[in-house]
Amino acid sequence: MFAVEAKNLKKTFKTKQGDVEAVKDVSFQVNQGEIFGILGPNGAGKSTTILMLTTLLRITSGSGLIQGLDVEKQDKDVRKKIGVALQDTGIDNLLTGRELFYTTARLWGLSKDDADKRSEELLNLVGIPDAADRRVKTYSGGMKRRLDLGLSLVHKPEVLFLDEPTTGLDPGSRRVLWDEIKRLRDAGVTILLTTQYLEEADELADRISIIDEGLVVAEGSPDELKLMVGGDVVTFTFHSDESVLKAQSLIQGSEIENNNLRVTVENGAKMIPPLLATLTENNLEVVSASANKPTLDDVFLQVTGYRLEGAEEPSDDVEEGVLN
């Protein structure tokens, strides 16, 4: 049995300008005990997919299963199985970290003693025991994210949903949260996270589903996805658009990106000299040349036609938090 299963999920929103298909057709399966990443730009439908699978948004068509339970027909049972940490935490800044853990535990039905014990466990798990009795409004952004992660674990969920868990964090805080997420996976928790950070998906995810414009365009482990590119990526940089256009006509299968010419070949380092010779023989001045192993950025470019960093912002017709 899969921990999470999405089957042809679709979500359409009604707006004054007409219907908006936030999620057009998304299907994937998440194995027990793995970290599954949903990678895509703002507006791709990542958050909308998460909201449907966590019973927080009605599905237009298709279905979702959590540990074999239907998210619409068995929503109460599903909520007992899952933990959710969304982009907007909604944490009460006037309470202390300890008070938040204790209150949440009591709401989940734990006794006073058990709530105290669970609060202490989670304060240590997410690494904020020294700040336990400070008001949350004094916490840094990274500490608030870790607190929110801990709150989603109070009832010991089998499946954890993390929506853009490190957005807005500095690199150091991001690394700390990555370590927490890995520890949870190693403890047997199944984790489904959304991200628009290529490095994060590569670092954390056992498998990745790339979503663009509400559709799954590629899926596999990071290594499997990189194999799709089919070799090393050789990049030549030129001074002008005119030069790069001429260079493209000389090198078969090459692609232009700004003033760069990219071509995928076997053994990139070995291929640079003959390719460079072809360019110089045609009076083209090359500013720089490099050969690199494929990255998730290269995969994203191949399957979508653009780089993730260049994605457009979501439309104003639908709330940004829904379409992310």
Residue pairs with C-beta under 8 A, 6 or more apart in sequence:
1 32
1 67
1 68
2 29
2 30
2 31
2 32
2 65
3 30
3 31
3 32
3 33
3 34
3 66
3 67
3 158
3 159
3 190
4 28
4 29
4 30
4 36
4 53
4 64
4 65
4 66
4 159
4 190
4 192
5 28
5 29
5 30
5 64
5 65
6 26
6 27
6 28
6 29
6 49
6 53
6 62
6 63
6 64
7 27
7 62
7 63
7 64
7 65
8 25
8 26
8 27
8 61
8 62
8 63
9 23
9 25
9 26
9 27
9 49
9 52
9 53
9 59
9 61
9 62
9 63
9 64
10 21
10 23
10 24
10 25
10 26
10 59
10 60
10 61
10 62
11 21
11 22
11 23
11 45
11 48
11 49
11 52
11 57
11 59
11 60
12 19
12 20
12 21
12 22
12 60
13 19
13 20
13 22
13 318
13 322
14 20
15 317
15 318
16 317
17 317
20 315
20 317
20 318
21 214
22 45
22 48
22 214
22 318
22 322
22 323
23 45
23 48
23 49
23 52
23 60
23 214
24 45
24 213
24 214
24 215
25 62
25 214
25 215
25 216
26 45
26 49
26 62
26 209
26 211
26 214
26 215
26 216
27 62
27 216
28 36
28 38
28 209
28 216
28 219
30 36
30 159
30 190
30 192
30 207
31 190
31 206
31 207
32 190
33 185
33 188
33 189
33 190
34 185
34 190
34 191
34 206
34 207
35 181
35 182
35 185
35 191
35 192
35 193
35 204
35 205
35 206
36 190
36 191
36 192
36 193
36 205
36 206
36 207
36 208
36 209
37 192
37 193
37 194
37 195
37 200
37 201
37 204
37 205
37 207
37 208
37 209
38 46
38 49
38 50
38 192
38 193
38 194
38 195
38 208
38 209
38 211
39 194
39 195
39 196
39 198
39 201
39 205
39 208
39 209
39 210
39 211
39 296
39 300
39 308
40 46
40 194
40 196
40 210
40 211
40 212
40 308
41 196
41 212
41 308
41 311
41 312
42 196
42 311
42 312
42 313
42 314
42 320
42 323
42 324
43 213
43 311
43 312
43 313
43 314
43 315
43 323
43 324
44 211
44 212
44 213
44 214
44 311
44 323
44 324
45 211
45 213
45 214
45 323
46 163
46 164
46 194
46 196
46 211
46 324
47 86
47 87
47 163
47 164
47 194
47 321
47 322
47 323
47 324
48 57
48 322
48 323
48 324
49 194
49 211
50 84
50 86
50 161
50 163
50 192
50 194
51 57
51 322
52 58
52 59
52 64
52 71
53 64
53 66
53 71
53 161
53 192
54 71
54 78
54 79
54 82
54 84
54 161
55 71
55 72
55 75
55 78
55 79
56 84
57 322
58 72
59 71
59 72
63 70
63 71
63 72
64 70
64 71
64 72
65 71
66 78
66 81
66 82
66 159
67 78
67 81
67 158
67 159
69 77
69 78
69 81
70 78
71 78
80 155
81 157
81 158
81 159
82 157
82 158
82 159
82 160
82 161
83 152
83 153
83 154
83 155
83 157
83 159
83 160
83 161
84 152
84 160
84 161
84 163
85 148
85 149
85 151
85 152
85 160
85 161
85 162
85 163
85 165
86 163
87 163
87 164
87 167
87 321
87 324
88 321
89 144
89 145
89 147
89 148
91 100
91 136
91 144
91 147
91 148
91 151
92 100
92 136
93 135
93 136
93 137
94 135
94 136
94 137
95 103
95 135
95 136
96 132
96 133
96 134
96 135
96 136
97 123
97 128
97 131
97 132
97 133
97 134
97 136
97 139
97 147
98 119
98 123
98 132
98 133
100 136
100 147
100 151
101 115
101 118
101 119
101 122
101 123
101 150
101 151
101 154
102 115
102 116
102 119
104 151
104 154
105 114
105 115
105 118
105 119
105 154
106 112
106 115
108 154
108 155
110 118
110 154
118 154
120 129
122 150
122 151
122 153
122 154
123 129
123 132
123 150
125 150
125 153
125 180
125 183
126 146
126 147
126 149
126 150
126 180
127 146
127 176
127 180
128 139
128 143
128 146
128 147
128 150
131 138
131 139
131 143
136 144
136 147
139 147
140 173
141 168
141 169
141 170
141 173
142 169
142 170
142 172
142 173
142 174
142 176
142 177
145 165
145 166
145 169
145 173
145 177
146 176
146 177
146 180
149 162
149 165
149 177
149 180
149 181
152 160
152 161
152 162
153 160
153 184
153 189
157 189
158 189
158 190
159 189
159 190
159 191
159 192
160 184
160 189
160 190
160 191
160 192
161 191
161 192
161 193
162 181
162 191
162 192
162 193
162 194
163 193
163 194
163 324
164 194
164 195
164 196
164 324
165 177
165 181
165 193
165 195
166 173
166 174
166 177
166 178
166 195
166 197
166 200
167 196
169 177
174 200
178 200
178 203
178 204
181 191
181 193
181 204
182 204
184 191
185 191
193 204
193 205
194 324
195 201
196 308
196 311
198 295
198 296
198 297
198 300
198 308
201 208
201 222
201 296
202 222
202 295
202 296
205 222
206 221
207 219
207 220
207 221
208 219
208 220
208 221
208 222
208 225
208 296
209 216
209 218
209 219
210 216
210 217
210 218
210 219
210 225
210 299
210 300
210 303
210 304
211 217
212 303
212 304
217 303
217 304
218 225
218 228
218 299
218 303
219 225
220 228
222 296
225 296
225 299
226 293
226 294
226 295
226 296
226 298
226 299
227 294
228 299
228 302
228 303
229 264
229 294
229 298
229 299
229 302
230 264
231 264
231 265
231 266
231 267
231 268
231 294
232 264
232 265
232 266
232 267
232 268
232 269
232 271
232 291
232 292
232 293
232 294
233 262
233 263
233 264
233 268
233 291
233 292
233 293
233 294
233 298
234 262
234 263
234 264
234 265
234 268
234 271
234 272
234 275
234 289
234 290
234 291
235 260
235 261
235 262
235 288
235 289
235 290
235 291
235 292
236 247
236 260
236 261
236 275
236 276
236 279
236 286
236 288
236 289
237 259
237 260
237 261
237 286
237 287
237 288
237 289
238 244
238 247
238 259
238 260
238 261
238 284
238 285
238 286
238 287
239 259
239 285
239 287
240 259
241 259
243 259
243 284
243 285
244 256
244 259
244 260
244 261
245 256
246 282
246 284
247 254
247 261
247 279
247 284
248 254
248 255
248 256
248 261
250 278
250 279
250 282
250 284
251 261
251 263
251 275
251 278
251 279
253 263
253 264
254 261
254 262
254 263
255 261
255 262
255 263
256 262
257 301
257 307
259 287
263 275
264 294
265 271
268 291
268 292
269 291
271 291
272 289
272 291
275 289
276 286
276 289
279 286
280 286
297 307
297 308
300 306
300 307
300 308
301 307
313 320
314 320
314 323
314 324
315 323
